[in-house]
């Protein structure tokens, strides 16, 4: 673990994702994100949050420009 890869609380993960507390807790419960148990506390590495976001990022579809001479259907 590097300095940049610190352990985040559930509150910090929710804030970073811009969601409520229930979303990261559900990710943990469903084992959809990597987490660390520190005693009875749960922590999530910053890199795990970044990996989750990149794995669920949807790239836009690049559409071809339409011809101005083409009629709409």
Long-range contacts (C-beta under 8 A, 24 or more apart in sequence): 1-45, 4-46, 5-45, 5-46, 5-47, 6-45, 6-46, 7-36, 7-38, 7-43, 7-44, 7-45, 7-46, 8-43, 8-44, 8-45, 8-46, 8-49, 9-41, 9-43, 10-42, 10-44, 13-44, 13-49, 16-49, 17-49, 17-53, 27-52
